[in-house]
């Protein structure tokens, strides 16, 4: 019976959920057992015919999840339940199943196979998000929007610049995930405490063959388990990614506020309901969901870090925790990425409202531009700052446009003409290198995407 919203299908994409389904986990454990039998046969440790039987029967078509659970209820050992169920279907060849291995050889290597599938899905998803942001950065690179610091109007920027900053954040996360693969996607075949004693003198060769067969790298050295700093690194990266997605979502939520109304997430006016009692409401529910789930992903960092600590060559303290945190971290982060792609792909942009909002301060957002115009005419920077500050305060207190107050001031007029004041007061004239930076970041991102594609 489903209990958690991941189980019920409320959260999670079908692709990522399949990676962590019980039956797929069982299949990955069987894949490792099959690779172990193959490696033994390659080295002449067991008859090739018996290895072929094990490889053929190491499938959930033959080893049923229900049977594994039935055995586990009796013996209270998950891996041995899988081994016994596989032995049952292999007949005489079953005597060679799990030869020289320990439970964690199977569990940790199977987990690495799941992580490989999961990271492939997440990286493709992030590439799609990066592409959406690239298109938005290009489309809106010259669309002026007020920049805000501390929640207050600051100076003008462009909407495309905002999207370019987001795009590069996604690019860095893709880079982080790709870099951590070589540390995370490792398996092991090293026996009870890591010495490979049960595998015999050619234990290192068996490990190499198994990992080559499975498409993984062998852990450089391990005890009974792969050290959990590798997995903790991945969960930390996922928490950073979740926080970045929350940052995007928070900005959209803020800009969707009724009194700002510059951006808003998609809303299906034909069918979608915003409130059970207020018919007019259009709530940013997708962005709010992203923000809520980010809290969960960040909370998984602490147990991931605590899992690094084990007694001696291993204990079971990390096992129960990571059965939650690793699937949850990947399923939720992938789902949040999927949600953000949907939000940004259908994002509603109100350019007219942006233009009106630029004037809320009655020209106050251009005070820095005026100050610098005065310094270019010879006034000291601090003197110009204090003068414009006093005039900006006067503008606000009197409810008048800053331009009109500037025009009346004799000190300003002695240095700046009417035309120069008007030019300094135009937001589109005070964008610095914003558009050039957007173009440079799009070019850089395109170059990285080509390099990533060629490395596949």
N, C-alpha and C positions, 0 to 999 in steps of 0.2 A: 504494500500500500504506500503510495507516494506521500511523503511528509514535507520535505524541504522543497522550495520552489524550483531548484535545479531538477529534482526528481520528477516533479509534476510537469516539467517542460515550460514553465513560465520564463525562466532565464536560461540562456545557452543556445548556441547555434547547433543544428543537427550534426554538422561535421565534427565539431569539437566534442559534443556529447558522445558520439560513437567511439571516439578514442578511449574514453574512460568508462564505457559500459562494462559490466561484469564479464560478459562473454568475451569481449575483445581482450580484456586483461588476461583471462584464462588462455586465450589463443596465443597471446604473446609469451606466456610462460611455457606453453607447449612448443612454440617456435624455438625457444632457448634449449629445451630438452632435445628437440630434433637436431639442432646444430651441434649439441654436445655429442650425441650418438654418431653423427656424421664425422666429427673431428676424430673420435676414437677409431672409427673405421679407416679413415685416411692414414692413421699412424699404425694400423694393424693391431690395435688393442682389442677390437671386437670384430666378429665376422661382418663383412659388408652386407650380406643378406639380412642379418638381424638389424643392422642400422637402417636399412631401407624399410623394413617393417615398422620400426619406431618412427621414422620420418613420415611414413604414409599415415600412420594412425594418430600422429600428434596433431589432431585437428578437432575442433569442437563438433565436427560432423560425427566423430566417433567417441570422443571424451566429452560427456555431457555435463553441463554445469550442475544440473540437479544431482547427478551421481557424486560429483566432487563435494557438494555441500553435505550430502548424506554421509559420506565417509568422514568429513571434517567434524560433523556433530559427534561422531563416535570417538575419533582419535584426538580431536582438539589440536590439529596441526595442519595449517593450510597447505603448505607446499607438499607435505607427505600425502595429503589427500589427493592432490593433483598427480603425484607420482604413482600412487596406488591405482587411481582410475586409469592412468595410461598403461600401467603394467597389465591391468585386467584385459585391455583390448589388444594387447600385443602378443598374447600367447607365450610360447617359449622364449621369444625374443625379449620379453619384458624383463628378463633377468639382467639386461644391460642398461636399463633405464636409470638415469641419474647417477651413473657410475663416477665416483670420485668427487661429486659435487656436494655443496652445502646449500641450504635453503636460499641464502642471500645471493648465491651465484645466479639462481633462477630469478628471484624477485627483483634484484637490482638491475639485472640485464634486461628483464622484461619491462621494467619501468623506463629504462633508457630508450627502448623501442617506442613506448608510448610518448615519451617526451619528444622524440624525433618527429613523430607524426604531428604532435600538437604544435611544435615550433614551426613546422612547415605551413600549417594552417594559419597560425598567427602572423607569420611573416608575410604571407600572401595578403592577408587582411590589412596589415599595416601598409603594405605597398599600395593597396587600393585607396586607403585613407590619404596617404601621401599624394597620390595622383589627384584626388578630389581637391585637396588644399592647393596644389600647384595650379589647377585650373582657376580656382577662386582668386588666388593671388594675382594671376595674370589679368583676369577679368576686372578686378576692382583696384588695380594698382594705382590708378589716378583718382579714385573716388574719395573725396575729402570727408573725414569724420573727425569729430573732436576727440583728442586724446584725453585720458582721465588718469589722474594720480590721486591716491587717497580718496577715491570716489568723487573728486572735484574736477571740474573742467580745467585742463592744463593748456596745451597748445595743439594745433591741428596735426593730424597724421592722415594716413589713408587706410581704408578698409583692407586693401590688398597688402599693405605692410603688416597689418595684424595677422592676416592669413599666412604670410610668408614666415613670420615668427613661429606660428603654430606648425607649419610644414617642416621647418628645420628641427623642431622638437621631435616630431615623428621620425624624421630621418636619423636622428641620434639614437632613438630607441631601436630602430632596425639594426643599426650598427652594433649596439650593445648586445642584442640578442644573437646576432651572427658571431660576435666575438666570444660569447660565453658557450657556444655550441661545443667547442673542442674540450671544454672542461665539464660540461653537463652530459653530453651524449657519449658516455663511456659505460662499458660493461665489464664484468669480471668473471673469471672462472678460476678461483684460487683456494677453494676449500674452507675448512672449518675456521682457521684463524689467519688465512692468507698465505700460508707457506706452500700450498699446492702439494702437500705430502700425499693426499689421497689420490692425486692424479698421476703420481709417479714422476720419474726423472724427466719426462718430456712435458711436464705440466705447463710450462710457459708456451710451448708450441701448441698445446691443446687450446689454451686461452686465445692465442693469436688466430688460430683457425676458426674458432667459434665466432670471434668478433668480426673477422673478415666475412664469414658466411652471413652474419646478421647486418653488416654495414655499419658497425660501430667501431670506435677506438677502444682498445683495452685500457683499463685504469693503469696508470704507471705503477702504483703499488697500493695495496689495500689490506685491511684486516679481514674480518668476516664480512664486512660491509664496505661499500664505496663510501669514503668520507663525505659527510653531509654538508661540508662547506660548499660543495659544488651545487647542491640543490638550493641551499640558502641564497647563493648568489642569484640564481634564477628567480626565486620568489621576490628578492629585493628589487630586481629589475622590473618584474611585473608590477610591483607596488608603485614604482616610479612612473611606469607607463599609465597605470590607473590614475595616479595623481595628475598627470599631464592631461588625460582625457577629462578629468573633473575640472581642471582649469579651463579648458575650452567650454565645457558645459556651463560652468559658473558665469563665464563672460556672456554667453548667449542668454542665459537666464536674466542677467542684469540688464542687458540691452533689450530684452523683451518686456521689461517693466512698462506698465501703461504710460507712465510719465516720460519714458525715454523712447520706446517703440521703434528702434532702429533696425533691429534684427528679430526674427522669431523662427522657431522651429516649425516644420511643416504641420499643417492642420487640415484634415479632410472635412471640409465644410458640409459635404453631403451626408456624412455618417458619424463623424467623431463627436463625442460628448465631452465638454470641458468640465462640467460640474453637475452633480445630481440635483442641485436646487437653483443654480444661477445660470440661466440659458445663454448669457452673453460670454461666459468664460472660455478662454483659450489658454489653458495652462501648459507650461513647458515640461510636460511629464517625462519625455524621453531624457532630457537633460537632467531632470531631477533624479531619475532612476540611475543615470550614470554617476551622479554625485553620491547617491546612497550606496551603490555597490562599491565605489572606490573606498569607502570606509571599511568594508569587509576585506577587500584585498590588502589594504594596508595593515589590517589587524593580523594577517597571516604571517607577517614578517617576524614577529616575536617568536612564535613556535618554530618557525624555520631556523632561526638563529639558535634557539635552545636545542634543536635536534643535532647540532654539531657536537654536543657533549654526550658521550656514551661511556659506560663502564668498560674498561679494559679493551678487549678486541671487539666486543659489541654487546649491546643489550637490546631490549625491545621497546625502549622508551620512545624512540623516534617513529616506530612503525605505525602505531595507531594514529599519531598526530598527522603524519604525512599522507595517510589515506584520506584525510580531509583537505589539508592545505594545498597539496599539489594539484589535484583535480579542480578544486574550487578556484585557485589562483588563475589557472589557465582558462577554465570555462568562463569565469566572470570577466576576465580581462578581454578575452576574445569577443564575448558578447557585448561588452561596452564599446569595443572598437566597431563592431557591427552597427550598434545603435548610432554612434557618432557619424559613421559614413552615411547613414540614412538621414540624419539631421542636416548635415552639411550639403548633401546632394539636393535636398529640397528646401534649403534655407531661404526664407523670405527676407529680402533686403529692401528697406524703404529709404531710398536716396533723398526724397523730398524731406522726410522727417530729419534726416541727418543734416541737411542744409538749414532747416529751421533751428535745430538744436545748436548749431554753430553760433547762433545769434543770442542764445539765452543770456550770456553775460554782457550783452550790449557792447561787444567788441573787446571785452576784458581778456579773452584768450589771446589777443594780439599784443598784449602789453610788452612781452619780451621782444617782439619784433620792433616795436616803437623804440624801446630802450636801446637796442642795438643800432637802430637807424641814427639815434642821437649820438652814440659813441663814434660812429663813422664820420660824423661832422665835427668831432673834436671834443665833445663833452666826456668827462671821466666816467668810467663805468658805474661807480658807486653813486656819483651825483645823478647820473641819468636814471639809475634804478630808483633812488629816493623820489625824484621828481615824478616819474611815471607812476610810482606807487601811490603817491598822494593824489594824482589825477584819477587813477583807477578807483580809489576809495571814494572820491567825490562823485564819479560816474555812478557807482553803485548806490551811494546814499541818496543821490538826487534822481535816480531812475532815468538817467540820460545816457545816450550812447557815448562811449569813450572817444570816438572820433570828434564829436561836437565839443567835448570838454578840451580835447587837445587843440582844436582849432582856436579856442579862446585864450589859450595860455601864451603870454608874450615870449617866454623863454623858448618854448617849443617852436613857435612861429618864427623866431629869429634864426633858427637852425634848419627847419623843415618847411618846404612849401606845401600848399594845399594838396598838390598832386602827389608829393612824396608821402604825406600822411595817409592819403587814400590808398596808395599802393602798399604801404606798410600794414594797413588794416585788412587786406584781402587774405583770407586763409590759404587760398591756393598758391599764394606767393611765398608761403613760409613752410614749405615741406622739405627743405634741405635736400638730402640725397635719397629720400624715401623711395622714389620710383626706381632710381638706379640700383638701390640695394635689393629691391624686389626682383628686378631683372637678373641681378647677379646670383641671387639665391635660387631662382628658377633654373638658371643655367647650371649651377652647381648640382642641384638635385637631379636634373636630367642626366648629367654626367654620371652621378652615382648610380642611378637606376640602370643605365646602360652597362655599367661595370658589374652590377649585381646580376643582371640578366646573362651576361657573358660567362659568369662564374658558375652557372647552374650546370 
